[in-house]
Amino acid sequence: MFVCTRASDYVIECLKKKIASLTAPSGVGKSFISRHTALILKKEGYNIIPVYSPQNISDYFQPGTKTVFILDDVCGNFFANQVQILRWKELLPVVNNIIADKSCKIIVSCRLQVYKDDGFNILLPFKSCECNLISDNLRLTPEEKTNILKSYIDTSNVDIGEICQTSDFFHFCAIYIMQKLFRCH
């Protein structure tokens, strides 16, 4: 279940510039927002291409074809993978061609510590429109948290305020829905 937020709206806005880089720590919703955004674009006729290695972007780029490339956890999970950064650097001409193509978009998700690594700074296209999901202007508002919570659980018997203050909010929703699914089977 997806609930639109100011962060998800901002990602759509960034994609008007062809590329959006979602940054945040683990478990904040980068992949969820990027995949949901890709599904919206699929309804608009875009092909969705998950990119598992830098070479994939070169292999699947077809100029003039409506395509969204999804780069999930680009350049590392827990630390910046310098080898991956160098592989992406080699493919920057392809990335720039994709950005220049009116039919293509790139959605990047990246752990904040990877994005802030000095080595990552050479990947300028990935730095052009950052969507930092924990920044003051994009972090979930109390109203957004409440709306998300209500979409996952029956809130009549719970203290919404207390749950919305939980730092692992998304993990709570995921655990709750998984327990509910297992009870049904």
C-alpha positions as a Markdown table, in Angstrom:
| # | Residue | x | y | z |
|---|---|---|---|---|
| 1 | Met | 0.0 | 0.0 | 0.0 |
| 2 | Phe | 1.4 | 3.4 | -0.9 |
| 3 | Val | 0.5 | 6.7 | 0.6 |
| 4 | Cys | 1.8 | 9.8 | -1.3 |
| 5 | Thr | 4.0 | 12.1 | 0.7 |
| 6 | Arg | 5.8 | 15.3 | 0.1 |
| 7 | Ala | 9.0 | 13.2 | -0.5 |
| 8 | Ser | 7.3 | 11.0 | -3.2 |
| 9 | Asp | 5.9 | 14.2 | -4.8 |
| 10 | Tyr | 9.4 | 15.7 | -4.8 |
| 11 | Val | 10.8 | 12.6 | -6.6 |
| 12 | Ile | 8.3 | 13.1 | -9.4 |
| 13 | Glu | 9.3 | 16.8 | -9.6 |
| 14 | Cys | 13.0 | 15.9 | -9.8 |
| 15 | Leu | 12.3 | 13.4 | -12.6 |
| 16 | Lys | 11.2 | 16.3 | -14.7 |
| 17 | Lys | 15.0 | 17.0 | -14.8 |
| 18 | Lys | 15.5 | 13.4 | -15.8 |
| 19 | Ile | 17.2 | 12.1 | -12.6 |
| 20 | Ala | 16.3 | 11.8 | -8.9 |
| 21 | Ser | 18.6 | 10.4 | -6.2 |
| 22 | Leu | 16.8 | 9.2 | -3.1 |
| 23 | Thr | 19.1 | 9.3 | -0.1 |
| 24 | Ala | 18.5 | 8.2 | 3.5 |
| 25 | Pro | 19.7 | 5.6 | 6.0 |
| 26 | Ser | 18.4 | 2.1 | 5.8 |
| 27 | Gly | 14.7 | 1.4 | 6.3 |
| 28 | Val | 13.4 | 4.9 | 5.5 |
| 29 | Gly | 11.6 | 4.1 | 2.3 |
| 30 | Lys | 14.1 | 4.8 | -0.6 |
| 31 | Ser | 13.4 | 1.6 | -2.5 |
| 32 | Phe | 9.7 | 1.7 | -1.8 |
| 33 | Ile | 9.3 | 5.2 | -3.2 |
| 34 | Ser | 11.6 | 4.5 | -6.2 |
| 35 | Arg | 9.6 | 1.4 | -7.1 |
| 36 | His | 6.3 | 3.1 | -6.7 |
| 37 | Thr | 7.5 | 6.0 | -8.8 |
| 38 | Ala | 8.6 | 3.5 | -11.5 |
| 39 | Leu | 5.1 | 1.9 | -11.4 |
| 40 | Ile | 3.5 | 5.4 | -12.0 |
| 41 | Leu | 5.9 | 5.9 | -15.0 |
| 42 | Lys | 5.1 | 2.4 | -16.3 |
| 43 | Lys | 1.4 | 3.5 | -16.5 |
| 44 | Glu | 2.7 | 6.4 | -18.7 |
| 45 | Gly | 4.3 | 3.9 | -21.1 |
| 46 | Tyr | 7.8 | 3.7 | -19.8 |
| 47 | Asn | 9.8 | 0.5 | -19.7 |
| 48 | Ile | 11.3 | -0.2 | -16.3 |
| 49 | Ile | 14.8 | -1.5 | -16.2 |
| 50 | Pro | 16.3 | -2.5 | -12.8 |
| 51 | Val | 20.1 | -1.9 | -13.0 |
| 52 | Tyr | 22.1 | -4.5 | -11.0 |
| 53 | Ser | 25.6 | -3.5 | -12.3 |
| 54 | Pro | 26.8 | -0.4 | -14.1 |
| 55 | Gln | 27.2 | -2.3 | -17.4 |
| 56 | Asn | 23.4 | -2.9 | -17.4 |
| 57 | Ile | 22.7 | 0.7 | -18.1 |
| 58 | Ser | 24.8 | 0.6 | -21.2 |
| 59 | Asp | 23.4 | -2.7 | -22.3 |
| 60 | Tyr | 19.7 | -1.6 | -22.0 |
| 61 | Phe | 19.8 | 2.0 | -23.1 |
| 62 | Gln | 17.9 | 2.5 | -26.4 |
| 63 | Pro | 17.8 | 6.1 | -27.5 |
| 64 | Gly | 14.3 | 7.4 | -28.0 |
| 65 | Thr | 12.6 | 4.5 | -26.1 |
| 66 | Lys | 10.7 | 5.6 | -23.0 |
| 67 | Thr | 12.8 | 4.0 | -20.2 |
| 68 | Val | 13.2 | 4.4 | -16.5 |
| 69 | Phe | 16.4 | 3.0 | -15.1 |
| 70 | Ile | 16.2 | 2.0 | -11.4 |
| 71 | Leu | 19.6 | 2.0 | -9.6 |
| 72 | Asp | 18.9 | 0.6 | -6.1 |
| 73 | Asp | 21.6 | 0.9 | -3.4 |
| 74 | Val | 24.0 | 2.3 | -6.0 |
| 75 | Cys | 27.7 | 2.1 | -5.1 |
| 76 | Gly | 27.3 | 0.1 | -1.9 |
| 77 | Asn | 25.1 | -0.7 | 1.1 |
| 78 | Phe | 27.0 | 0.0 | 4.3 |
| 79 | Phe | 30.0 | 1.9 | 2.8 |
| 80 | Ala | 31.0 | 3.4 | -0.5 |
| 81 | Asn | 32.3 | 0.7 | -2.8 |
| 82 | Gln | 35.1 | 2.5 | -4.6 |
| 83 | Val | 35.3 | -0.1 | -7.3 |
| 84 | Gln | 31.6 | 0.5 | -8.1 |
| 85 | Ile | 32.2 | 4.2 | -8.1 |
| 86 | Leu | 35.0 | 3.8 | -10.6 |
| 87 | Arg | 32.8 | 1.6 | -12.8 |
| 88 | Trp | 30.1 | 4.2 | -12.8 |
| 89 | Lys | 32.6 | 6.9 | -13.5 |
| 90 | Glu | 33.6 | 5.0 | -16.7 |
| 91 | Leu | 30.0 | 4.9 | -17.8 |
| 92 | Leu | 29.3 | 8.6 | -17.1 |
| 93 | Pro | 29.2 | 9.3 | -20.9 |
| 94 | Val | 26.3 | 6.8 | -21.2 |
| 95 | Val | 24.6 | 8.2 | -18.1 |
| 96 | Asn | 24.8 | 11.7 | -19.6 |
| 97 | Asn | 23.4 | 10.4 | -22.9 |
| 98 | Ile | 20.5 | 8.9 | -21.0 |
| 99 | Ile | 19.8 | 12.2 | -19.2 |
| 100 | Ala | 20.0 | 14.1 | -22.5 |
| 101 | Asp | 17.5 | 11.7 | -24.1 |
| 102 | Lys | 14.0 | 13.1 | -23.8 |
| 103 | Ser | 12.5 | 9.6 | -23.4 |
| 104 | Cys | 14.6 | 8.4 | -20.4 |
| 105 | Lys | 14.8 | 8.9 | -16.7 |
| 106 | Ile | 17.0 | 7.5 | -13.9 |
| 107 | Ile | 15.9 | 6.8 | -10.3 |
| 108 | Val | 18.8 | 6.3 | -7.9 |
| 109 | Ser | 18.5 | 5.1 | -4.3 |
| 110 | Cys | 21.6 | 5.4 | -2.2 |
| 111 | Arg | 22.4 | 5.1 | 1.5 |
| 112 | Leu | 23.2 | 8.6 | 2.9 |
| 113 | Gln | 26.7 | 7.5 | 4.1 |
| 114 | Val | 27.5 | 6.3 | 0.5 |
| 115 | Tyr | 26.2 | 9.5 | -1.1 |
| 116 | Lys | 28.2 | 11.7 | 1.3 |
| 117 | Asp | 31.5 | 9.7 | 0.6 |
| 118 | Asp | 34.1 | 11.9 | -1.0 |
| 119 | Gly | 34.6 | 9.4 | -3.8 |
| 120 | Phe | 30.9 | 9.6 | -4.8 |
| 121 | Asn | 31.4 | 13.3 | -5.7 |
| 122 | Ile | 32.8 | 12.3 | -9.1 |
| 123 | Leu | 29.4 | 11.0 | -10.1 |
| 124 | Leu | 27.9 | 14.5 | -10.7 |
| 125 | Pro | 24.8 | 13.4 | -12.5 |
| 126 | Phe | 23.7 | 11.4 | -9.4 |
| 127 | Lys | 24.2 | 14.6 | -7.4 |
| 128 | Ser | 22.0 | 16.8 | -9.6 |
| 129 | Cys | 18.7 | 16.3 | -7.7 |
| 130 | Glu | 19.0 | 14.8 | -4.3 |
| 131 | Cys | 15.8 | 13.7 | -2.4 |
| 132 | Asn | 17.1 | 13.4 | 1.1 |
| 133 | Leu | 14.2 | 11.6 | 2.8 |
| 134 | Ile | 15.3 | 12.6 | 6.3 |
| 135 | Ser | 15.8 | 16.3 | 5.5 |
| 136 | Asp | 13.5 | 18.8 | 7.2 |
| 137 | Asn | 11.6 | 19.5 | 4.0 |
| 138 | Leu | 11.1 | 15.8 | 3.0 |
| 139 | Arg | 10.9 | 13.7 | 6.2 |
| 140 | Leu | 7.5 | 12.3 | 7.1 |
| 141 | Thr | 5.2 | 14.8 | 8.8 |
| 142 | Pro | 3.0 | 13.5 | 11.6 |
| 143 | Glu | 0.0 | 13.6 | 9.3 |
| 144 | Glu | 1.8 | 11.5 | 6.7 |
| 145 | Lys | 2.8 | 9.0 | 9.3 |
| 146 | Thr | -0.7 | 8.8 | 10.5 |
| 147 | Asn | -2.0 | 8.3 | 7.0 |
| 148 | Ile | 0.5 | 5.5 | 6.4 |
| 149 | Leu | -0.3 | 3.8 | 9.6 |
| 150 | Lys | -4.0 | 4.0 | 8.9 |
| 151 | Ser | -3.5 | 2.3 | 5.5 |
| 152 | Tyr | -1.7 | -0.6 | 7.2 |
| 153 | Ile | -3.6 | -1.3 | 10.4 |
| 154 | Asp | -6.9 | -0.8 | 12.2 |
| 155 | Thr | -6.1 | 2.2 | 14.4 |
| 156 | Ser | -9.1 | 2.0 | 16.6 |
| 157 | Asn | -7.3 | 0.0 | 19.3 |
| 158 | Val | -3.8 | 1.6 | 19.2 |
| 159 | Asp | -2.2 | 4.9 | 20.3 |
| 160 | Ile | -1.4 | 6.4 | 16.9 |
| 161 | Gly | 0.7 | 9.2 | 18.5 |
| 162 | Glu | 3.0 | 6.8 | 20.2 |
| 163 | Ile | 3.5 | 4.6 | 17.2 |
| 164 | Cys | 4.1 | 7.6 | 14.9 |
| 165 | Gln | 6.9 | 8.7 | 17.3 |
| 166 | Thr | 8.7 | 5.3 | 16.8 |
| 167 | Ser | 12.0 | 5.7 | 15.0 |
| 168 | Asp | 11.6 | 2.4 | 13.1 |
| 169 | Phe | 8.2 | 3.4 | 11.8 |
| 170 | Phe | 8.5 | 1.6 | 8.4 |
| 171 | His | 9.9 | -1.5 | 10.1 |
| 172 | Phe | 6.9 | -1.5 | 12.4 |
| 173 | Cys | 4.4 | -1.3 | 9.5 |
| 174 | Ala | 6.3 | -4.1 | 7.7 |
| 175 | Ile | 6.3 | -6.4 | 10.7 |
| 176 | Tyr | 2.7 | -5.7 | 11.5 |
| 177 | Ile | 1.5 | -6.6 | 7.9 |
| 178 | Met | 3.7 | -9.7 | 7.8 |
| 179 | Gln | 2.3 | -11.0 | 11.1 |
| 180 | Lys | -1.2 | -10.3 | 9.8 |
| 181 | Leu | -0.5 | -12.3 | 6.6 |
| 182 | Phe | 1.0 | -15.2 | 8.5 |
| 183 | Arg | -2.1 | -15.4 | 10.8 |
| 184 | Cys | -4.3 | -15.6 | 7.7 |
| 185 | His | -2.5 | -18.7 | 6.4 |
